Amino acid sequence: MPSDYYDILGVSRTATESDIKQAYRRLARTYHPDVAEDKVQAEARFKEINEAYAVLSDPQQRETYDRFGHAGMPGAGGGGAGFAPEGFGDIFEMFFGGMRAGAGGARRGTNAAPRGADLRYDLELTLEEAYLGVEREISFQHLAACDTCRGSGAKAGTQVVPCILCHGSGLTQSVRTTPLGRFVTQAPCGRCNGEGHVIPTPCETCRGQGRIERRRVMSVTIPPGVDDGSRIRIANNGEAAPRGGAPGDLYVYLTMRPHDIFTRDGADLSMRMPISFPQAALGAQVEVRSLSDEPLTLDVHPGTQSGTRYRLRGHGMPTLRGGHGDLYVTVQVEVPTRLAKRERELLEELSTLRGDMVDERSFFERVKDAFRPE
């Protein structure tokens, strides 16, 4: 049997909206999968908390839940709430084509002001911008509230009036007699399209829509350490809602531009560093490029082989929770393609001292020797 939503949030049935919100925030901080130690258990608990809050924070859904419990929630008996206040109404709608009204069956009218649409903006960053954080200016088209009518849709000096057919409810009722009894069903009002009001004199600017398309320019603060796929939510900066509802949100999705030197793995950075043969053989201190202004020096150990990987702790990307990742430097010993006469003499001398054989004859001369009869 599903757990009681009030018990999940740890509040009483007389809890206020503020009490429910505070309880949700407290539990969300504790059981969010990103901060909890047991990810699997926290994810399941976090899902329960969200489900409980989605129902109890909505007055209509809470009323339905108080009346019918989980049986009044959509999806009851089918494994999961749908977070909408229809309750038993879905069953009646299947048989009678409308929503049952009256005691125990009321639901939110269709004239409730909807929320504005959310918007998505894709923003590409360089690795340097992700390392330091940056303020970026973005520009996008969206539906904004009409300045002339302030979103009402009515011409200045006129008003939006309730629909005389549905009396402002947005719903019309009809009575049906069935073998199960007499039921009152509701359907969206045909005169006002379920909005509950009409506009006798529409605004000339927005033509009664209450919204107009407009380009918006705004600054977005990108914190240091963001990664590819990170998302920044800017509340109430999406599209304006019709009929004075709450605006939607703007979501900025971040992608990282490939870097010429560094590759990234979470908070760690990797790069390849070319060094000369003497540096690899004798050891050396070489300067390493980093994303910070701090000069970095890599101590190459004597006898270092090509492909050796060094780790510079704390010189990777910053993290959103503080601290830095590491920088991994893979050295690559470069073999010169051209040698001066003196350089060649020194290498030959070194080869002789080490006992290495240097055959100065050409390839073709060696082939002829191989096939010459004894």
N, C-alpha and C positions, 0 to 999 in steps of 0.2 A: 504494500500500500504506500502511495507517495507520501512524503513527509509534509507536515503542515507548513504552509508558507510563513506563518507568523513565528513558528518554532525555528525555521531555518534562519530567519533574520534576528531571532532573539528578542522580539517585541510582543507586546500584548495586543489583543484585538481592538483595544481602544487607542492604540498608538496614533499620533498625529502624523501628517505628511512629513514634517520635519524630523520626527523620531525615526521614521522609516528610512529617510534619506541618510541620516547620520549612521544608522546601523549598517546600511548597505556599504557606505564608504569605508567604515571601519573593517568590515569583513572582507571587502574587495582588496584592501591593502594587505591583509593577512594571507588571503588564499589566491592571490593572483599568481598564475603559473610562472611568471617571470621572476618572482621573488621567493616563492615557496621552495623548500628543499625537496619534498616529495612531489614531483611534477604531475605524476599520474593522478594521485589522490587529490591534489590541489585543483587540477583541471575539472574533475568531476564535482568537487565542492563548489568551485567557482561558477560552474554551469547552473547548479541548484540555486545559488545566491542570485544570479542574474534573472533566473526564471521567477523566483519569488518576488524580486524587486519590480520586474516588469508588470506583474499583476497587481501588487499592492500599491504601487505608485500611481496607478491609473484609477481614478475614483469609480468609473463605470465597471471596470474589471474587478475591482475590489468588492463592490456591492454584489456582483454576480457570484464571486467566490464565497463571500460571507453567507449567501443564501444556499448555494448548492455544493460548496466545497470543490474538490477536483472534478467532480462529475459535471460541473457547469463550465469547465474550461474546454476549449476546442482541443481535439485530439485525445480526450479522456477515453481510456480503455484502449487507445491505439499507440500509447507510448510517447508521450511528450505534449506539452502545452504549446499552443500556437500564439499566445500573447495577443488575443483579441477577445472582446467581450461578448461574443455571440452566444456562448453557453449552449443551452438546449435548443436555441433558435435554429441551429443548423438542421436538426431533425424535423422541425415543423416546416422549414423552408422546403425540404425535399418533398413533402407531401402536399403542402398548400401554396407553395410558390411565393411566400412572403414571410415577414417576420412577425411572430406572435407578440401581441401587446398585452398589457395588463399585468397583474401581480405575478411576479416570478419570471416574467418573460421580457421585460423592457430592455432595450439596448440603446446605445448611443445613437442619436439621430444622425442622419446623413448631412445635416447642416453644420456639424462641428467643423470649425476652421481647420483645414489641413495644414500640414507643415510643408515648408518650401523644400524643393529638391536639393540634394547634396551635389556638389560639383567636384570634379577631379582635375588637378593640374599636374602635368608631368614636368619635372625640372631636372636638368642634367647638371652635375657638379664635377669640378676637377678634384683630384685627390688632395691638392693643396687647400682647396676651399673646405673640403670635408675635414681636413686636419685642423685648420685654424677656426672654423666656423665663419659664417659670412652673412651679410645682409643682402638679400637679392630682391630686386624689383620685378614683379610679374604683372602681366596684363592679360585680361580675359573678358569675354563677352558673358553677360548673365542677365537674368530678368530681375530688375530692381523695382522697388515700389515707386509708383508714379508720384512725382513731386507736386503735380497740379492738384490731384484729388487725395494725396497722401495715402494712396492704396485702397481707397474706398470704392473707386470705380464710378462715383457719382460726380456730376458737374458741380463746380463751386457754387454754393448757395442752395443746392438741393441735397436731399438725403436719400439714403437707401431705406426702403420701406418693407415691412414684413409682407410676405405673400398672403393674399386674402384667401387663397384656396386651402393652404395647409396651416394658416395662422402662424407662420414662422417656424414650424417644426421641421419642414423639409420632407415630411412624410404624409401620405394620405392613407386612410384606413378603409378597410372593407370587412364585412362580417360574413363568415361562412359557417354553414352548419354541416358537420361531418358525423359519421358514426361514433366518433370519440367525443363529440360535444360541439358546443358553439365556440368558435374562435374568431378573434379579431386579428387580421393580418395587415401589415403595413408595407408600403412600397414608396419609392422616391416620388416626390410630387412632380407631375408632368409640366406644371406651369413655371416653376422656378428651378427645375432640374435638380431638385433635392437640396438646394442651397438655403431655402427658408426665407429668402428675400428677393426682391426685384429692384431694378434700378430704372425709375421712370425717365430720368434724363442722364444718359451716360456721359462720362467725362470725354471731351473731345480729344484730349491728348492720348489717352490709352484706350479709348473706345469702350469704356466700361470694364476693362479687364483688371484695372488696378495695378498693372505692371507694364513696364516698357523695357525693351532690350537696350542695354547700355554697356559700354566698355569701362572696366574698372582697372585702375592701376594701384597697386599696394605693395608694401615692403614685407618680406617674409624673413624672419630670423632663423637661420640654420645653425643649430648648436654644433660644437666640435664633436667629432666622432661618429657622425651619422654614416650609415652603410648603404650599400645598394639595396633598394627595396624598402628603405625606411619611409614612414608615412607621418606627416605632420598635420594635425587637425586644427583648423582655425574656426572656432565656433561662430555661428551666426553670420558667416560670410559667404554662404551659398546663395541660392536663388530666393527671392522674396516669395512669400506664400500668398495665395489668393485669399481674399476675405479676411485679411488681417491676422493670419496665423503666424506662427514663429518661422523665421527664416531657416533655411537649411545650413549645412556646414560646408566648408571648403577643405578638401583633403589634397595636400601637396605630396605627390609620390616622387621619391628621389632615385635617380640612377647615377652611377659613377662612370665618368669617362675613362677609358683605358689610359694608363700612364706609360711613358716611354721607358722609364727606369724601374719603377717599383711595381710589384704585384702584391695584392692584398688578400689576406685570409683572416677574416674577422678583424681583430685588433692588431694582428701581426703583419709586418711588411717583409718582403724579400727582394733582394737585388743581386746582380752579378757584378763583381769587381775585377777588372783585368789587372794583373801584376806581371812584372818582368821575371825572367828566369833568375837573375841575381837576387831579386827581392824574395822569391820563393826559396831559394837555396840558402841565402844568408840570413833571412829574416829582415823585417823592415817595419817602419811605421808609415802607414798610408792614410791619406785623408779620405773620408767617406762622406758622400753627399747624404743629407737628410732633409726631411720636410720642415724641420725647425731651423731657427737661426743659429742654433748651437753647433759649433764646429765639432765634428766627430773624428777620432783617430782610431784606426784599427791596427792592433799589434799582430803582424804576421809572424808566426813562429818559424824559426829556421827549419828548412826541410819540408815546407808545406807543399803538399801535392795539389795539382789542379783538381778542382771540385770540392775542396775542403770548405766546410760551412762553419762560419763564425756567428756567434750570437751576441748582440748588443742589447742588454736588458733595458727595458723602459724607453726605448727609442722608436717604438712603433706608433700606431694610431692611438689617440686618446679614446677613452670609453665614456659612454654617457653616464656611467656611475662613478667616474673618477678613475685616475690611474691611466697607464699606457700599456700597450702591448710591446712586443719585442721586434727588433730589426735583425733579420738574418742576412748575412753577407756571404755569398758563395764566390770564392776566388777562382779565377781562371788564368792559368799561366800562359802567357802569350809567347809563341816561338817566332823570332824575327824571320821575315821572308828574305831580307837582304842584309848582307854583312859587309862591313868595310874590311879592308885587307888586314888591319891590325886586330880587329875583332875576331876574324877567322883564325888568325895566328894564335890568339889567346885561347880560343876554344879548342884548337888542335892540341895546344900544349896541355890544356886541362884534360883532354881525352887521353893523351899519352900518359899523363901522371896517374890517371884512374885505370889505365890498362885497357881502355876502349880502343878498338881497331877502327881506323878511319880509312876507307878505301876511296882514294881520289880518282880512280879510273872511271871512265864513263860506263853507262849501262851497256852499250853495244860492245865495248871492249871486254866486259865481263862475260857477255853471251858468247863471243867468239872463243874466248878461253875455255868455256865450258864444252864446246863442241870440237875443239882442236884435238886431233888424234895424238895419242901418247908417243 
